[in-house]
Amino acid sequence: MRLILFICLALFISNSFAQRITVLTEELPPYQYKDELGDATGYGVALMKAILEQANINANISVVPWARGYNQALKRKNVVLFSMVRTPEREDLFKWIGEVDQLHYFLYKLSARKDLSAKSIEEARNYRIGVTRVSFEHDTLVNLGFSRLTTGIKYAQLIDMLNANRFDFLFASQGPLEEVLKETGYAVDSVETDLHFEEIDQKLYIALSKKSDEALAIKLRNAYQTVASKGIKSQLKLHWLGKNSP
């Protein structure tokens, strides 16, 4: 009888989470983006789906503008948001589930601009920089004393603006930018890296809103650990990113 009651309770909790959990992400290929049918896909999405399956949680993954998703995760309970850079400023604002991947940040310029180069962060402050709004990248540049900033909603818009000479450099993470270049029809070699901000390379994470039920956080963390320990995460990373690292 106790076993039956336990099973019923577990099913009730799982179904409860399925009804209340919201899973949000942004356009950031190859980690997450919309396919031809408008469905969420990419490495981060595949990893999130594996975690949800392991946790026995049935929830849709919605691709929304970053600012909207971030705002919902700050204000509402039981909201999962990925893939998010884990910074000291954000540490206490969310419950952290698990790591997705690591990002490397560069200043990019048009390859044709052979006259343009920044040898240091101090020198780069003199140039016009394009960056995504309400983002880790924007906050980082502001904190480093950059003031000549032009913001855009996403990388695709910023690439167009770079080609239109709206600014000199685009500040972006390497893998996602190269994927967006391919998707928007620009040649990958139409831009090139100029300055690596090596000291601020960051890891992407899956996060849960701070107001969420702790039982849900534990359930998702356990599911993440199982997906990682079984090698599923490594397999997905190899398939989507061509990486062998865990």
C-alpha positions in Angstrom: 0.0 0.0 0.0 2.8 2.4 0.9 4.5 1.6 -2.4 1.3 2.4 -4.3 0.9 5.7 -2.4 4.5 6.6 -3.2 4.1 5.9 -6.9 0.9 7.9 -7.0 2.6 10.8 -5.2 5.5 10.7 -7.6 3.2 10.8 -10.6 1.3 13.7 -9.1 4.4 15.7 -8.5 5.7 15.0 -12.1 2.4 15.9 -13.6 2.2 19.0 -11.5 5.6 20.2 -12.7 4.6 19.4 -16.3 1.6 21.7 -15.9 3.5 24.6 -14.3 7.0 24.5 -15.7 8.0 27.0 -18.4 11.1 26.4 -20.5 12.5 29.4 -22.4 15.5 30.0 -24.6 16.8 32.5 -27.2 18.2 32.3 -30.7 21.8 31.4 -30.2 22.9 28.8 -32.8 24.3 26.2 -32.6 23.0 26.0 -29.1 19.4 26.9 -29.7 17.4 28.2 -32.7 14.3 27.7 -34.7 14.3 25.1 -37.5 12.4 25.4 -40.8 9.1 24.5 -39.1 9.6 27.1 -36.3 10.5 24.4 -33.7 13.3 24.8 -31.2 16.4 22.8 -32.1 20.2 22.8 -31.5 22.6 21.4 -29.0 21.2 23.2 -26.0 17.7 22.2 -26.9 18.6 18.6 -27.4 20.4 18.6 -24.0 17.4 20.2 -22.3 15.0 17.7 -23.9 17.2 14.8 -22.6 17.1 16.3 -19.1 13.3 16.8 -19.2 12.9 13.2 -20.4 15.1 11.9 -17.6 13.1 13.9 -15.1 9.8 12.7 -16.6 8.7 16.3 -17.2 6.6 17.1 -20.2 7.2 20.7 -21.2 7.5 22.7 -24.4 10.6 24.7 -25.2 9.9 28.2 -26.5 12.3 30.5 -28.3 11.8 34.1 -27.2 13.9 37.3 -27.2 16.5 37.1 -24.5 15.3 40.2 -22.6 11.8 38.7 -22.4 13.0 35.3 -21.2 15.4 36.8 -18.7 12.6 39.0 -17.3 10.2 36.1 -16.9 12.9 34.0 -15.1 13.5 36.9 -12.7 9.9 37.4 -11.8 8.1 34.1 -12.1 8.4 30.7 -10.5 9.2 27.4 -12.2 10.8 29.0 -15.3 13.8 27.3 -16.9 16.1 29.6 -18.9 19.0 28.5 -21.1 21.7 28.9 -22.2 22.8 31.7 -19.8 26.2 32.9 -18.8 26.8 32.4 -15.1 28.2 35.6 -13.6 28.8 36.7 -10.0 26.0 39.2 -10.4 23.6 36.5 -11.5 24.7 33.9 -9.0 22.1 34.5 -6.3 19.3 35.4 -8.8 18.8 31.9 -10.1 19.0 28.2 -9.1 21.7 26.7 -11.4 21.0 23.3 -13.0 24.1 22.4 -15.0 26.7 23.5 -17.6 26.0 23.6 -21.3 29.3 24.7 -22.9 32.0 27.3 -22.7 32.1 30.5 -24.8 35.1 32.5 -26.1 34.6 36.2 -26.7 36.2 38.3 -29.4 36.0 41.7 -31.1 35.1 41.0 -34.8 35.7 43.3 -37.7 35.0 43.1 -41.4 37.9 41.2 -43.1 38.2 44.0 -45.6 39.1 46.5 -42.9 42.8 45.9 -42.9 43.3 49.4 -41.5 41.4 48.5 -38.3 42.9 46.8 -35.3 42.7 47.0 -31.5 45.7 45.6 -29.6 44.3 45.9 -26.1 41.0 46.6 -24.2 42.3 50.1 -23.5 42.7 50.8 -27.2 39.4 49.1 -28.1 37.5 51.7 -25.9 38.3 54.3 -28.6 36.2 52.4 -31.2 32.5 52.0 -31.9 31.3 48.6 -30.7 28.2 46.7 -31.5 26.8 44.4 -28.9 23.5 42.6 -28.0 21.3 44.4 -25.6 20.4 43.2 -22.1 23.2 40.6 -22.3 26.3 39.5 -20.5 28.3 41.0 -23.4 26.8 44.4 -23.0 27.2 44.4 -19.2 30.8 43.3 -19.6 31.7 46.1 -21.9 30.0 48.7 -19.7 31.8 47.4 -16.7 35.1 47.6 -18.6 34.5 51.3 -19.3 33.2 51.1 -22.9 30.9 54.0 -23.8 30.7 54.0 -27.6 28.2 51.1 -27.8 25.5 50.4 -30.3 23.0 47.6 -29.3 21.0 45.2 -31.3 18.4 42.5 -30.5 20.5 39.6 -31.8 23.6 38.7 -33.8 21.9 38.7 -37.2 20.9 42.3 -36.8 24.3 43.3 -35.6 26.0 41.6 -38.5 23.9 43.7 -40.9 24.8 46.8 -38.9 28.5 46.0 -39.0 28.3 45.6 -42.8 26.5 49.0 -43.0 29.4 50.6 -41.0 27.2 51.5 -38.1 30.1 50.6 -35.8 33.8 49.4 -36.1 33.8 46.1 -34.2 31.2 43.5 -33.2 31.6 42.0 -29.7 30.4 38.4 -29.8 31.1 34.8 -28.8 32.8 32.7 -31.4 30.7 29.6 -32.2 27.3 31.3 -32.2 28.5 34.2 -34.4 29.9 31.8 -37.0 26.6 29.9 -37.1 24.6 33.1 -37.6 26.9 34.2 -40.4 26.1 30.9 -42.2 22.4 31.2 -41.6 22.2 34.9 -42.8 24.1 34.2 -46.0 27.3 35.9 -45.1 30.6 34.1 -45.7 32.2 33.0 -42.5 35.5 34.6 -43.6 33.7 38.0 -44.3 34.6 38.8 -40.7 37.6 38.0 -38.6 38.6 38.1 -35.0 40.7 41.0 -33.8 41.0 40.9 -30.0 40.3 38.0 -27.7 38.8 38.9 -24.4 40.3 35.8 -22.9 39.9 36.9 -19.3 36.1 36.9 -19.6 35.5 33.7 -21.4 32.5 32.2 -19.8 30.4 29.0 -19.4 26.8 28.7 -20.4 24.4 27.2 -18.0 20.8 26.0 -17.6 19.1 28.1 -14.9 15.9 27.9 -12.9 14.1 30.9 -11.6 14.8 31.7 -7.9 11.2 31.6 -6.9 10.9 28.0 -8.1 10.0 25.0 -6.0 13.2 23.5 -4.6 11.9 20.0 -5.3 11.9 21.0 -9.0 15.5 22.2 -8.8 16.6 19.0 -7.2 14.7 16.9 -9.8 16.3 18.8 -12.7 19.8 18.7 -11.2 19.6 15.0 -10.7 18.3 14.5 -14.2 21.2 16.6 -15.5 23.7 14.5 -13.6 22.2 11.3 -14.9 22.3 12.6 -18.5 26.0 13.6 -18.0 27.1 10.4 -16.3 25.5 8.2 -18.9 27.4 10.0 -21.7 24.3 11.4 -23.3 25.6 15.0 -22.9 28.9 14.1 -24.5 27.2 12.3 -27.4 24.9 15.3 -28.0 27.9 17.7 -27.9 29.8 15.6 -30.4 26.8 15.5 -32.7 26.0 19.2 -32.6 29.3 20.9 -31.9 31.9 18.3 -33.0 33.4 18.3 -29.5 34.5 15.3 -27.5 34.7 17.1 -24.2 32.1 16.2 -21.5 
